[in-house]
Amino acid sequence: MVASAIEWALVELMKNPDEMRHILEELAAVISLDRLIQKSNLEKLPYLKCAEKEALRLDLHIPLLLHETAEES
């Protein structure tokens, strides 16, 4: 289900290229585009965090599916 959440977030970003550009600029400025994001970097990426929350807000079914999957485990 995490993959589904990522897919929906990417679909939303594809619909909004200006937002995608802003996220890429933030990533390039903070950690560079050739490195992986570490958990410690997330505090320095407020726009990415906001985009993640907005993707979850726009596609409300994703948190419900994640919760259901967590209960089954």
Secondary structure, DSSP 8 states (H G I E B T S, - for coil): -HHHHHHHHHHHHHH-HHHHHHHHHHHHHHT-TTS---GGGGGG-HHHHHHHHHHHHHSTHHHHHHHHHHHH-
